[in-house]
Structures are given as C-alpha cells and as structure tokens.
Amino acid sequence: LGMEAITPGETDYSAQLADIATLGPELLYYGGYDADAAVLVSQMAGAGLGDTLFFGCDGTYGVNYIELAGSASE
C-alpha cells in the first residue's frame, strides 16, 4: 500500500509511476480528473505497470478520457 501525489496538468508522471512500480501493486487508484488520468494510464506500461489495474473516481471516466488515453484506456 502506498500513495503518490501528482501535479495536475503535468505531462510526465514517470517519476511517480516508477515509485509506485517498486511496490508491485495489483491496482492503482486515482481520484482526479480525466485529462490527468489519461496521462497516467498512457505512461503505466512504460513504468512496468502494464498488468496493474487502473481504477478512478467518476471524474476520471468519460469520452474525453477515452479520446486522450486512446488504446491505453481499454
């Protein structure tokens, strides 16, 4: 179990995701909004978190998230 903070609007969360990857999580929960969720999901595989489930709150999911995250949103 761990926690990392991000700065909304950034385009690179690789440092935070690398820290998370060291914990070997089965699930990553994000309680923010769709644009940042799309960035996180798009960078998860590169951080070794490709098999980690991504779960977010209601502000995370929607058409904008799907468009921004592309195939990473699946």
Biopython code that builds the backbone (N, CA, C, O; Angstrom):
import numpy as np
from Bio.PDB.StructureBuilder import StructureBuilder

atoms = [
    (1, "LEU", "N", (0.855, -1.171, 0.000)),
    (1, "LEU", "CA", (0.000, 0.000, 0.000)),
    (1, "LEU", "C", (0.896, 1.227, 0.000)),
    (1, "LEU", "O", (1.854, 1.299, 0.770)),
    (2, "GLY", "N", (0.592, 2.186, -0.854)),
    (2, "GLY", "CA", (1.383, 3.405, -0.927)),
    (2, "GLY", "C", (0.562, 4.543, -1.480)),
    (2, "GLY", "O", (-0.589, 4.362, -1.878)),
    (3, "MET", "N", (1.157, 5.711, -1.501)),
    (3, "MET", "CA", (0.479, 6.895, -2.023)),
    (3, "MET", "C", (1.504, 7.802, -2.688)),
    (3, "MET", "O", (2.603, 7.994, -2.168)),
    (4, "GLU", "N", (1.147, 8.352, -3.826)),
    (4, "GLU", "CA", (1.965, 9.323, -4.542)),
    (4, "GLU", "C", (1.074, 10.488, -4.934)),
    (4, "GLU", "O", (-0.101, 10.299, -5.247)),
    (5, "ALA", "N", (1.622, 11.674, -4.917)),
    (5, "ALA", "CA", (0.885, 12.868, -5.349)),
    (5, "ALA", "C", (1.379, 13.287, -6.727)),
    (5, "ALA", "O", (2.548, 13.104, -7.066)),
    (6, "ILE", "N", (0.468, 13.854, -7.513)),
    (6, "ILE", "CA", (0.845, 14.420, -8.806)),
    (6, "ILE", "C", (0.407, 15.877, -8.847)),
    (6, "ILE", "O", (-0.430, 16.317, -8.059)),
    (7, "THR", "N", (0.991, 16.609, -9.780)),
    (7, "THR", "CA", (0.583, 17.986, -10.030)),
    (7, "THR", "C", (-0.317, 17.974, -11.259)),
    (7, "THR", "O", (0.151, 17.664, -12.355)),
    (8, "PRO", "N", (-1.594, 18.304, -11.105)),
    (8, "PRO", "CA", (-2.496, 18.303, -12.257)),
    (8, "PRO", "C", (-1.968, 19.185, -13.386)),
    (8, "PRO", "O", (-1.425, 20.265, -13.153)),
    (9, "GLY", "N", (-2.140, 18.702, -14.606)),
    (9, "GLY", "CA", (-1.729, 19.453, -15.777)),
    (9, "GLY", "C", (-0.343, 19.115, -16.283)),
    (9, "GLY", "O", (0.044, 19.575, -17.357)),
    (10, "GLU", "N", (0.416, 18.322, -15.540)),
    (10, "GLU", "CA", (1.741, 17.907, -15.994)),
    (10, "GLU", "C", (1.588, 16.899, -17.134)),
    (10, "GLU", "O", (0.518, 16.322, -17.323)),
    (11, "THR", "N", (2.656, 16.696, -17.882)),
    (11, "THR", "CA", (2.605, 15.747, -18.991)),
    (11, "THR", "C", (3.509, 14.544, -18.774)),
    (11, "THR", "O", (3.561, 13.648, -19.616)),
    (12, "ASP", "N", (4.220, 14.516, -17.655)),
    (12, "ASP", "CA", (5.129, 13.406, -17.376)),
    (12, "ASP", "C", (5.015, 13.001, -15.911)),
    (12, "ASP", "O", (5.444, 13.722, -15.011)),
    (13, "TYR", "N", (4.431, 11.838, -15.701)),
    (13, "TYR", "CA", (4.295, 11.295, -14.351)),
    (13, "TYR", "C", (5.178, 10.064, -14.173)),
    (13, "TYR", "O", (4.914, 9.229, -13.308)),
    (14, "SER", "N", (6.224, 9.951, -14.989)),
    (14, "SER", "CA", (7.064, 8.753, -14.948)),
    (14, "SER", "C", (7.763, 8.569, -13.607)),
    (14, "SER", "O", (7.937, 7.432, -13.168)),
    (15, "ALA", "N", (8.167, 9.641, -12.945)),
    (15, "ALA", "CA", (8.837, 9.508, -11.644)),
    (15, "ALA", "C", (7.885, 8.926, -10.603)),
    (15, "ALA", "O", (8.261, 8.034, -9.844)),
    (16, "GLN", "N", (6.661, 9.426, -10.568)),
    (16, "GLN", "CA", (5.678, 8.907, -9.616)),
    (16, "GLN", "C", (5.324, 7.451, -9.929)),
    (16, "GLN", "O", (5.196, 6.625, -9.026)),
    (17, "LEU", "N", (5.169, 7.151, -11.216)),
    (17, "LEU", "CA", (4.826, 5.786, -11.606)),
    (17, "LEU", "C", (5.970, 4.820, -11.308)),
    (17, "LEU", "O", (5.727, 3.669, -10.945)),
    (18, "ALA", "N", (7.207, 5.273, -11.457)),
    (18, "ALA", "CA", (8.358, 4.427, -11.114)),
    (18, "ALA", "C", (8.359, 4.106, -9.626)),
    (18, "ALA", "O", (8.638, 2.974, -9.230)),
    (19, "ASP", "N", (8.050, 5.099, -8.804)),
    (19, "ASP", "CA", (7.964, 4.865, -7.358)),
    (19, "ASP", "C", (6.855, 3.870, -7.032)),
    (19, "ASP", "O", (7.024, 2.994, -6.184)),
    (20, "ILE", "N", (5.730, 4.010, -7.706)),
    (20, "ILE", "CA", (4.602, 3.102, -7.490)),
    (20, "ILE", "C", (4.977, 1.685, -7.925)),
    (20, "ILE", "O", (4.631, 0.714, -7.253)),
    (21, "ALA", "N", (5.682, 1.570, -9.045)),
    (21, "ALA", "CA", (6.051, 0.256, -9.576)),
    (21, "ALA", "C", (6.904, -0.537, -8.589)),
    (21, "ALA", "O", (6.830, -1.766, -8.565)),
    (22, "THR", "N", (7.708, 0.139, -7.779)),
    (22, "THR", "CA", (8.549, -0.573, -6.806)),
    (22, "THR", "C", (7.718, -1.303, -5.759)),
    (22, "THR", "O", (8.214, -2.215, -5.097)),
    (23, "LEU", "N", (6.465, -0.911, -5.606)),
    (23, "LEU", "CA", (5.580, -1.541, -4.627)),
    (23, "LEU", "C", (4.885, -2.789, -5.178)),
    (23, "LEU", "O", (4.298, -3.564, -4.422)),
    (24, "GLY", "N", (4.956, -2.976, -6.498)),
    (24, "GLY", "CA", (4.313, -4.132, -7.128)),
    (24, "GLY", "C", (2.809, -4.188, -6.944)),
    (24, "GLY", "O", (2.274, -5.234, -6.579)),
    (25, "PRO", "N", (2.113, -3.080, -7.190)),
    (25, "PRO", "CA", (0.668, -3.063, -6.921)),
    (25, "PRO", "C", (-0.145, -3.878, -7.928)),
    (25, "PRO", "O", (0.240, -4.036, -9.087)),
    (26, "GLU", "N", (-1.271, -4.383, -7.454)),
    (26, "GLU", "CA", (-2.229, -5.034, -8.340)),
    (26, "GLU", "C", (-3.190, -4.005, -8.917)),
    (26, "GLU", "O", (-3.771, -4.225, -9.980)),
    (27, "LEU", "N", (-3.363, -2.879, -8.221)),
    (27, "LEU", "CA", (-4.326, -1.859, -8.607)),
    (27, "LEU", "C", (-3.757, -0.476, -8.308)),
    (27, "LEU", "O", (-3.092, -0.274, -7.292)),
    (28, "LEU", "N", (-4.026, 0.471, -9.203)),
    (28, "LEU", "CA", (-3.673, 1.869, -8.985)),
    (28, "LEU", "C", (-4.982, 2.662, -8.978)),
    (28, "LEU", "O", (-5.726, 2.647, -9.959)),
    (29, "TYR", "N", (-5.257, 3.346, -7.880)),
    (29, "TYR", "CA", (-6.461, 4.176, -7.776)),
    (29, "TYR", "C", (-6.062, 5.634, -7.939)),
    (29, "TYR", "O", (-5.102, 6.099, -7.325)),
    (30, "TYR", "N", (-6.815, 6.356, -8.783)),
    (30, "TYR", "CA", (-6.573, 7.779, -8.991)),
    (30, "TYR", "C", (-7.868, 8.539, -8.745)),
    (30, "TYR", "O", (-8.900, 8.217, -9.335)),
    (31, "GLY", "N", (-7.823, 9.532, -7.889)),
    (31, "GLY", "CA", (-9.020, 10.290, -7.527)),
    (31, "GLY", "C", (-9.078, 11.669, -8.137)),
    (31, "GLY", "O", (-9.556, 12.604, -7.495)),
    (32, "GLY", "N", (-8.604, 11.820, -9.363)),
    (32, "GLY", "CA", (-8.608, 13.129, -10.006)),
    (32, "GLY", "C", (-9.508, 13.162, -11.227)),
    (32, "GLY", "O", (-10.564, 12.529, -11.251)),
    (33, "TYR", "N", (-9.085, 13.902, -12.237)),
    (33, "TYR", "CA", (-9.910, 14.113, -13.422)),
    (33, "TYR", "C", (-9.349, 13.436, -14.664)),
    (33, "TYR", "O", (-8.217, 12.953, -14.678)),
    (34, "ASP", "N", (-10.175, 13.415, -15.706)),
    (34, "ASP", "CA", (-9.911, 12.631, -16.903)),
    (34, "ASP", "C", (-8.611, 12.946, -17.634)),
    (34, "ASP", "O", (-7.928, 12.020, -18.071)),
    (35, "ALA", "N", (-8.248, 14.204, -17.782)),
    (35, "ALA", "CA", (-7.049, 14.545, -18.549)),
    (35, "ALA", "C", (-5.793, 13.979, -17.892)),
    (35, "ALA", "O", (-4.934, 13.424, -18.577)),
    (36, "ASP", "N", (-5.679, 14.111, -16.581)),
    (36, "ASP", "CA", (-4.513, 13.575, -15.881)),
    (36, "ASP", "C", (-4.574, 12.052, -15.803)),
    (36, "ASP", "O", (-3.538, 11.389, -15.855)),
    (37, "ALA", "N", (-5.759, 11.499, -15.680)),
    (37, "ALA", "CA", (-5.911, 10.042, -15.679)),
    (37, "ALA", "C", (-5.423, 9.462, -17.000)),
    (37, "ALA", "O", (-4.786, 8.409, -17.019)),
    (38, "ALA", "N", (-5.715, 10.140, -18.098)),
    (38, "ALA", "CA", (-5.277, 9.676, -19.412)),
    (38, "ALA", "C", (-3.757, 9.666, -19.504)),
    (38, "ALA", "O", (-3.177, 8.735, -20.063)),
    (39, "VAL", "N", (-3.111, 10.686, -18.963)),
    (39, "VAL", "CA", (-1.645, 10.736, -18.965)),
    (39, "VAL", "C", (-1.092, 9.583, -18.129)),
    (39, "VAL", "O", (-0.176, 8.886, -18.565)),
    (40, "LEU", "N", (-1.638, 9.383, -16.944)),
    (40, "LEU", "CA", (-1.177, 8.296, -16.073)),
    (40, "LEU", "C", (-1.309, 6.939, -16.758)),
    (40, "LEU", "O", (-0.351, 6.166, -16.802)),
    (41, "VAL", "N", (-2.482, 6.652, -17.286)),
    (41, "VAL", "CA", (-2.737, 5.359, -17.922)),
    (41, "VAL", "C", (-1.823, 5.158, -19.124)),
    (41, "VAL", "O", (-1.337, 4.051, -19.357)),
    (42, "SER", "N", (-1.591, 6.203, -19.876)),
    (42, "SER", "CA", (-0.739, 6.106, -21.059)),
    (42, "SER", "C", (0.713, 5.817, -20.696)),
    (42, "SER", "O", (1.451, 5.262, -21.510)),
    (43, "GLN", "N", (1.131, 6.184, -19.493)),
    (43, "GLN", "CA", (2.522, 6.005, -19.076)),
    (43, "GLN", "C", (2.735, 4.794, -18.166)),
    (43, "GLN", "O", (3.873, 4.488, -17.809)),
    (44, "MET", "N", (1.673, 4.110, -17.790)),
    (44, "MET", "CA", (1.796, 2.981, -16.861)),
    (44, "MET", "C", (2.626, 1.833, -17.426)),
    (44, "MET", "O", (3.489, 1.305, -16.724)),
    (45, "ALA", "N", (2.392, 1.437, -18.659)),
    (45, "ALA", "CA", (3.125, 0.309, -19.235)),
    (45, "ALA", "C", (4.621, 0.594, -19.273)),
    (45, "ALA", "O", (5.428, -0.291, -18.987)),
    (46, "GLY", "N", (4.992, 1.806, -19.620)),
    (46, "GLY", "CA", (6.400, 2.186, -19.670)),
    (46, "GLY", "C", (7.083, 2.150, -18.318)),
    (46, "GLY", "O", (8.309, 2.077, -18.235)),
    (47, "ALA", "N", (6.287, 2.201, -17.258)),
    (47, "ALA", "CA", (6.826, 2.163, -15.895)),
    (47, "ALA", "C", (6.786, 0.746, -15.319)),
    (47, "ALA", "O", (7.085, 0.542, -14.143)),
    (48, "GLY", "N", (6.417, -0.228, -16.151)),
    (48, "GLY", "CA", (6.336, -1.598, -15.666)),
    (48, "GLY", "C", (5.026, -1.920, -14.977)),
    (48, "GLY", "O", (4.931, -2.899, -14.238)),
    (49, "LEU", "N", (4.013, -1.094, -15.217)),
    (49, "LEU", "CA", (2.710, -1.284, -14.585)),
    (49, "LEU", "C", (1.641, -1.711, -15.590)),
    (49, "LEU", "O", (0.453, -1.463, -15.381)),
    (50, "GLY", "N", (2.062, -2.348, -16.672)),
    (50, "GLY", "CA", (1.130, -2.740, -17.723)),
    (50, "GLY", "C", (0.058, -3.720, -17.286)),
    (50, "GLY", "O", (-1.034, -3.740, -17.853)),
    (51, "ASP", "N", (0.359, -4.536, -16.281)),
    (51, "ASP", "CA", (-0.618, -5.508, -15.785)),
    (51, "ASP", "C", (-1.374, -5.008, -14.562)),
    (51, "ASP", "O", (-2.204, -5.727, -14.006)),
    (52, "THR", "N", (-1.093, -3.788, -14.144)),
    (52, "THR", "CA", (-1.747, -3.205, -12.976)),
    (52, "THR", "C", (-3.095, -2.622, -13.388)),
    (52, "THR", "O", (-3.175, -1.868, -14.358)),
    (53, "LEU", "N", (-4.140, -2.961, -12.668)),
    (53, "LEU", "CA", (-5.465, -2.408, -12.951)),
    (53, "LEU", "C", (-5.491, -0.931, -12.583)),
    (53, "LEU", "O", (-4.909, -0.527, -11.576)),
    (54, "PHE", "N", (-6.165, -0.128, -13.397)),
    (54, "PHE", "CA", (-6.334, 1.293, -13.117)),
    (54, "PHE", "C", (-7.784, 1.522, -12.739)),
    (54, "PHE", "O", (-8.695, 1.088, -13.443)),
    (55, "PHE", "N", (-7.992, 2.199, -11.634)),
    (55, "PHE", "CA", (-9.339, 2.468, -11.143)),
    (55, "PHE", "C", (-9.413, 3.934, -10.755)),
    (55, "PHE", "O", (-8.519, 4.446, -10.081)),
    (56, "GLY", "N", (-10.477, 4.613, -11.177)),
    (56, "GLY", "CA", (-10.624, 6.021, -10.853)),
    (56, "GLY", "C", (-12.028, 6.360, -10.399)),
    (56, "GLY", "O", (-12.935, 5.530, -10.456)),
    (57, "CYS", "N", (-12.190, 7.573, -9.954)),
    (57, "CYS", "CA", (-13.490, 8.055, -9.493)),
    (57, "CYS", "C", (-14.329, 8.515, -10.684)),
    (57, "CYS", "O", (-13.891, 8.407, -11.829)),
    (58, "ASP", "N", (-15.515, 9.020, -10.421)),
    (58, "ASP", "CA", (-16.419, 9.411, -11.508)),
    (58, "ASP", "C", (-15.891, 10.577, -12.335)),
    (58, "ASP", "O", (-16.340, 10.759, -13.467)),
    (59, "GLY", "N", (-14.968, 11.363, -11.825)),
    (59, "GLY", "CA", (-14.383, 12.457, -12.595)),
    (59, "GLY", "C", (-13.333, 11.997, -13.581)),
    (59, "GLY", "O", (-12.826, 12.783, -14.382)),
    (60, "THR", "N", (-13.010, 10.716, -13.516)),
    (60, "THR", "CA", (-11.947, 10.164, -14.349)),
    (60, "THR", "C", (-12.450, 9.674, -15.692)),
    (60, "THR", "O", (-11.787, 9.861, -16.712)),
    (61, "TYR", "N", (-13.602, 9.058, -15.699)),
    (61, "TYR", "CA", (-14.052, 8.378, -16.907)),
    (61, "TYR", "C", (-15.071, 9.187, -17.696)),
    (61, "TYR", "O", (-15.925, 9.872, -17.134)),
    (62, "GLY", "N", (-14.955, 9.088, -19.002)),
    (62, "GLY", "CA", (-15.857, 9.765, -19.912)),
    (62, "GLY", "C", (-15.247, 9.767, -21.300)),
    (62, "GLY", "O", (-14.172, 9.207, -21.513)),
    (63, "VAL", "N", (-15.916, 10.383, -22.223)),
    (63, "VAL", "CA", (-15.453, 10.426, -23.608)),
    (63, "VAL", "C", (-14.093, 11.103, -23.703)),
    (63, "VAL", "O", (-13.233, 10.645, -24.455)),
    (64, "ASN", "N", (-13.881, 12.171, -22.966)),
    (64, "ASN", "CA", (-12.603, 12.875, -23.011)),
    (64, "ASN", "C", (-11.459, 11.957, -22.586)),
    (64, "ASN", "O", (-10.402, 11.952, -23.216)),
    (65, "TYR", "N", (-11.664, 11.189, -21.532)),
    (65, "TYR", "CA", (-10.647, 10.235, -21.061)),
    (65, "TYR", "C", (-10.319, 9.224, -22.152)),
    (65, "TYR", "O", (-9.147, 8.966, -22.425)),
    (66, "ILE", "N", (-11.333, 8.658, -22.769)),
    (66, "ILE", "CA", (-11.133, 7.652, -23.810)),
    (66, "ILE", "C", (-10.390, 8.246, -24.996)),
    (66, "ILE", "O", (-9.489, 7.610, -25.542)),
    (67, "GLU", "N", (-10.755, 9.452, -25.398)),
    (67, "GLU", "CA", (-10.084, 10.099, -26.526)),
    (67, "GLU", "C", (-8.627, 10.416, -26.202)),
    (67, "GLU", "O", (-7.751, 10.218, -27.045)),
    (68, "LEU", "N", (-8.357, 10.903, -24.997)),
    (68, "LEU", "CA", (-6.992, 11.273, -24.617)),
    (68, "LEU", "C", (-6.097, 10.061, -24.371)),
    (68, "LEU", "O", (-4.926, 10.074, -24.749)),
    (69, "ALA", "N", (-6.629, 9.022, -23.748)),
    (69, "ALA", "CA", (-5.823, 7.849, -23.404)),
    (69, "ALA", "C", (-5.705, 6.854, -24.555)),
    (69, "ALA", "O", (-4.803, 6.017, -24.565)),
    (70, "GLY", "N", (-6.607, 6.943, -25.518)),
    (70, "GLY", "CA", (-6.554, 6.026, -26.653)),
    (70, "GLY", "C", (-6.653, 4.579, -26.222)),
    (70, "GLY", "O", (-7.470, 4.234, -25.368)),
    (71, "SER", "N", (-5.818, 3.725, -26.814)),
    (71, "SER", "CA", (-5.885, 2.291, -26.517)),
    (71, "SER", "C", (-5.504, 1.968, -25.077)),
    (71, "SER", "O", (-5.863, 0.903, -24.576)),
    (72, "ALA", "N", (-4.790, 2.856, -24.404)),
    (72, "ALA", "CA", (-4.428, 2.628, -23.001)),
    (72, "ALA", "C", (-5.654, 2.667, -22.095)),
    (72, "ALA", "O", (-5.600, 2.196, -20.958)),
    (73, "SER", "N", (-6.759, 3.224, -22.588)),
    (73, "SER", "CA", (-7.975, 3.327, -21.774)),
    (73, "SER", "C", (-8.759, 2.018, -21.716)),
    (73, "SER", "O", (-9.713, 1.899, -20.948)),
    (74, "GLU", "N", (-8.366, 1.052, -22.514)),
    (74, "GLU", "CA", (-9.117, -0.213, -22.568)),
    (74, "GLU", "C", (-8.853, -1.083, -21.367)),
    (74, "GLU", "O", (-9.407, -2.177, -21.263)),
]
sb = StructureBuilder()
sb.init_structure("model")
sb.init_model(0)
sb.init_chain("A")
sb.init_seg("    ")
for serial, (resi, resn, name, xyz) in enumerate(atoms, 1):
    if name == "N":
        sb.init_residue(resn, " ", resi, " ")
    sb.init_atom(name, np.array(xyz, "f"), 0.0, 1.0, " ", f" {name:<3s}", serial, name[0])
structure = sb.get_structure()
